Amino acid sequence: MIIAGRQDGRRFNSLKSSFEYEHVAARTRRRNRIPPPLSLDVVNRDNLVRIFRKIKTGKAPGIDGLRVEDCSVSEFGAIADQVGELIRNGTWRPRPARIVKLPKPKGGEREIAIRCLVDKIVSGAVSESVTCALEKILLPSSFAFRPRRSVQAMLAVITYLIECEGRFVVAHADIRDAFGNVRIADVIQDFRRYIGYEDPDRRRFVDLIETILTGFSRSQVGIEQGDPLSPPTLNLRLHHCLDLPSTRTMDPGNPVRLRYADDIVYLCRTVSEGRNAIELDDSLLAESGFGLKRQGIYPVDLRRRDSSTEILGHRVALANGQVELRIPKGRYHDLRSDLTLCHDLPDPVESARLIVQGWITAYGAALWRCDRQQVLDRLVEVLKTCSFHELGQRDILWHHMATGAKNYGSLRPRVIDAYLRDFQLLRAPHR
């Protein structure tokens, strides 16, 4: 089955329009002055300064204590010259990252690595190049850390497959400590396979990737969550060890598996079908050192009375044959916690305003069909509880909610059309 998956992946790549991809990529590079991808040109002075300019102020510093606002463009340009020379000489290594523990929404803590400013920018330049190149090979079932592959895009595809293909049985699973279980040797082999290792410049570029991923400690297992290069690296590893070996997403008669980073959603027609798909994926992942979290991944038949499941921060249910995306109660609690922290910031009201707007935008998919008045009432209540009465103006909040719903409504048909077009290529018979 693994061989069949790879063949389908190659067939998909050959059917995608390489001319169209190269044309768009070249146009994007010209517009943003991005150096040619997959070469050490990404660490030249101009490109590193461009990445420096893109970083938003206020970001937490690494162990060097240096923030982007502490350094002028000309000062960083001089640093970039030195760093670029060290990288070309093969003598550069990143400094240790500062580890910060953040609470998870469902309990526990997540360790985030915050790299020093220069290391973060070098990694960001490489990540930008790799992300663009990986669009040639990643399958349409893969979302996250990709252009136009957001949470709302995946939710649009999920709702379509449930309503129009009758895949009413849904299961959701997480890969256990996905970033922490990436084997460096495996993913470097993946990079060599897809980038190439015969050309000297490509070889040096892959060597730079390995230097970034192993970090200061030269670890051979695990990549740092929080490093800019880690997300596309995880995508590439899971593409090879899970997406390609699994052929279920390419056969209309089998379950559909969609992946958002390390979150996997199974859309099936029967519960037993869903259980089999989960067991098979767990076996595939085990071969590469990964595994699924076993708690709470039993498939749910949405046709059953009062049945629902949570996917990507949304409560998914079925009402009159249509999918309803609801905002879970816990997300209001998370919003309240974030707003409470704003009182310790230099501009509490502005910080809270941005958080509320971002929260509303993130739930545009839910606002598209849900009872917006009920959401508005709860938002106003949360803002009053957190002493941000000035942000509780109903007409302004309603406008933001309507805009979020409208944006999702316009996004949905475009995403579904693109998904179906790509999957027709995968499902096409061999010629």
N, C-alpha and C positions, 0 to 999 in steps of 0.2 A: 504493500500500500504506500510505503514511503516513496518508492520509485515512481509510482503513478502520480503521487502528489507533485513531485518535482517536474514530471513531464507536463502536467497541467499548468504549473507555474511558468515553465518555459514557453508553453503554447500561448499563455496569456500575454507574456512579455512580447512575443513575436507579433501578436495581433494588435497590440497597442500601437498607435501611430508614433513611431520614433521621430518622424519629421515634425509632427506637431509638438512633441515634447521638446525637442532641441530648439525649435523656433521660439517657444514660450520661454524656455530657460535662457536662451541667448538674449531675448528682449528684456527679461528681468535683470540679467547681469548688466546690460547696458544702462538700464534706468537707474539701478542702485550702485553701479560701479563695483559690482562683485567680481573678483578675479575668477579665472576659469576654475571649475570645481576639481576637487581631488588632487590638488598639488600644493606644494609648499608656498605657492603664491598667496595663499590665504593668510599667511602671517607676515606679509609685507607691511610697511609702515602705514600706507594709505588705508588698507583694509582694516587693520587693527584700530586705527583712529576712527574709522567709520563705525565699527562695533562699539567703541568707547562712547561715541556720541549717542548711540541708540539706547544705552543703559539709562534707566530712569533714576532720578535722584531719590535719596531716602532709603536705598537698599541697605540691608545689614552688611557690615564689613566682615572680612575674614580675620585671621589672626594678626594681619598687618595693621588692622584698624583703619585702613584706607577706604574711603568712599569715593564715588565718582565725582562728587562735588568738591572734594579736597584737592583735585588735580586739574589744572588747566589743559586745554587741548595741546598746546605747544609743549608743556611739560610731559604729557603722556606720549606725545610724538617722539620725544627723545628716548623715553623708556622703551617704546615700541621698536626703535632701531636696534637697541641693545638686545632685546628679547629675540627679535627676528634673527639676529646674527648667532645667538646661542643655539637657537633651534636648528638653523642650517648647519651649524658645526656639530650637532648631535650632543651638546653638553647641557641642554636645558632640562630641568625637572621642576614640576610643580611643588610648591611648599605645602605643608600639612594644612588640611581644611579644619575650620572650626565647626564642631558638631553641636547642633541645637536640637533638642527634643521637643516635638510639638504633639499635642494631644490629637488622637484620631476621633472622628465623629462618633464611631461606634465603640469607643473605649480603647485603652492602650496608648502607646506613644509611637511616633514615627521620627526616626533620626534623619535630620537634614544636614548635609555637608555644605558649608558656606566657604567657598574658596577665596583666596586673596584676589584683589582686583585684577592684577595682570594675568594670573592663571585663569580667572573666569573669562576674560576677554579672549585669550588664546583658545580656550575650549569652545567659546561661543562662535569664533570664526570657523573652526573645524566643524562644529555641529551644523552650522548653516550650510556649508558645502555638502556634508554628508546627507543631510535631510533632503536637499534638492536632488541629489543623485539617487537616493533610495526610492523616489517616486517612480522610477523605471521598473522596479521589481516588486514592490509591496502590493498585495492583493486588495481588491475592493472590500473584503471583509474586515480589513484592519483600519481602525480609527485611532485618533490621538497622536499628537506630536507630528501631524501632517497638515499641509495646507488644505483648508476647507473640509476638514474631517473632525469637526467639533462634537461635543456631547449632543447638541441639538440635531446635528446631521445624523448621528447614529439613532437617536430617538425617532427621527422621521422615517428611517428605513424600518425600524422595529414596528412602528405602528402600521406601516404599509403591509409588511409581511403577515402581521396578525389579522388585519382586516381583509386583505385581498387574496391571501394564499391560505387562509384558514389555519394558521399555525398558532393555535390558542394555548398550547402548553409551553410555558416559559420557565426556564431555569437560569439562575445567575450564579456564577462562581468566581472566586478570586484566586489568583496564583499566589501561593504563600511566599512572602518575602522575595518577590521577583527580582528586584535590583540586587539584593544581597546574595542571591544564588547564581548569578551569571558567572560562568567560568570564563576567565579571561582568554585562555588558550582557545576555547571554542569560538568565541566571538571574533577574535583576531583572525582565525581561519575563515570565518564568514566574510570579514572585510577583505581578506586576500582574494577570496573567490569572486567577489562582486566588484572590487576595485581593480584588482590585478596586482601582481607582484613581480612581473618580469621587467617592466619599465623602471629604471632607477628612481625617477621622481615619484612614481606611484609607491614604490617600496619605502621611500623615506616618509611619505605621507602616512602610510599604514604604521610605520614605526612611531611616528608622532602620536597617532591615535592610541597605540599601546602605552606610550609614556603617560598620556593623560589619564587613561583608564586605570592603570596600576597605581598612579598617584605617588605621593611621597613614600608611602610604606611598601611600594612595589607588591601590593597584594595580588594574588592569583585567583581569588574567588571574591566576587562582589564588586559592584560599581557604585559610586557615591550618588545617592539620591539628592538632587540639588545641583549637581554639576551639569552644565548645559549639554555636554556630549552624551550623558547617560540615557536620556529618552530615546533618541534615534538608535542608540546601541541596543537598548532593550527591544525595540521594534524589530531590528535586524535579526537578533537572536531568536525571538519568538516566531518570526517569519520562517526561519529555517527549521526550527525544531517542532513547531506546532502547526502553523498555517499551511505550509507546503505538504507535510505528510498527511494532513487531513484532507480528504476529498469530499467531505460531506457538503461543503458550501458550494460545490460545483454540480451536484446531482439533485434535480428537482424532487426526487423521491425520498431524500434523506433530510435529516435536520439541518437547519442553517445555523452556523456558529458565527457570531460577530464578536470582534475583540476590540476593546478600548483599553490600550496599554495592557495592564495585567488583569483587567476585568473581562470576563467572558460571558456572553449571553447566548443561550441556546433557544431556538424557536422550533418547536416540534408539533407533531399532530397527536401523539400519544405520550403518556407518562413513561411507559417502558422505553420508548424511543429516546426520550430525554435522559433516562438513567444510563442507557447504553452509551450514549454520546459522552456523558460525563466520565464514565469509567474508562472509555477509550482514550480520552484526552489526558486523564490522569496518568495512564500508562505511557503515553507518548512523552509527556513532560518529565516523567521519572527518568527516562533515558538520558536526559540532559541536565539532571540535577535539580529539576523543579518539581512542584507538586501542588495540588489544589487544596485549599482550605476545605475541610470536610464538613464544617458546621453550616447548616442552613442552606444547602444547595439542592434540596429535593424539588423536582419539577412541579410547577403549579398549573392546574388547568383553570384558566380564567373564566371558563364557561360555568363553573360551579358557583353557587350562590355565595356572595360575600368574599370571593377569592380575589386576592391581589398579591403583588410582589414588588419589591423595591429594586429598581435598576438605575444606576448612575444618578443617585440622589433623587429619583422621582418614584412615586408610588403609582404602579401600573395596574389598572383594573379595566373591566369590560362592562359597558352599559349600552343596551339596545344595539349590540353588534358593533359598537364603536369603542375604540380605545380611549380611556380617560387617563390623562397624566395629572397626578395630584402632587401637591407639595407636602411632604411628610411633616408631622408635627415637630419632629426633632430638628428640622431645618430652621424653624422659627427660634428654637432655643439656641442654635448655633449663631443665628443673626444677633440675638440678644447678647450673647457672650462677646461677639466681635464689637458691638456698639459700646458695651461697657468699657472695653479696653481703650476706646477712643478718647475717654476723658483724660488719659495720661499723655496724649499726644499734643504737640505744639498748637495745632488748630483742630480742636475736637469736632466742631460742627462740620467743617469741610471734609474731614476724614470720614465722619459718619455719613455724610451725604453721598460720598463716593462709594462707600460700602453698600448702602441701600440701593443705589442705582445699579451697581454690579450684581447684587443679589436678584433684583428684579429682572435684569437682562438674562441672567443664568437660567431663570425659570420661564423664559418666553414660551417654551413648548407647552408647559403646564397652563400658562395663562391663555393659550390659544382657544381652549375649549372649556376651561373650568369656570366656576362661579367667581368672577373677579371681585365682586362686592364683598364676598366673604374674605378673600385674601386681603383686600384693602382694609377691612375692619381689623384684622389681626395685625397688619403692618402698623396701623395707627396705634394700636394697643402696645405693641412692642416699643415703638418710639417714645410713647409717653412713659412707659415703665423705665426706660433708660434715660429719661430726662432730656430728650431731644424733641421737645414740643414744637419747635420752630420748623422741624422737618416733616411734621405730620399733616401738612396741607393736602387735603384729599384730592383737589383738582390736579395738583402737580403729580402726586403719586399715581393717580388714575392715568394721566397722560403717559408716564413712563411705562406703566403696565400695558396700555394699549399699543405703545410703540414696540415693546418687546414681543407681544403677541403677533403684531403685524409683520415684524421682521422674520419670525419663525414661519408664519404663513406663506411668505414669499420664498423663503429658503426651501421649504419642504418639497415642492414639486421639482425644483432643480436637482436636489440631492437624490430624490427617488429616480428621476430619469437617468442621471449619471450612473447610479448603482445598477439599475436594470440593464443599461447598455453594456457596462463592464461585465456583468454576470452572464449576459448572453454569449459573450466571447468565451467565458470559462465553460459554459454548458454546451457549447457547440460541439457536434460530433467531430471526431478525428478525421482528417482528410488524408 
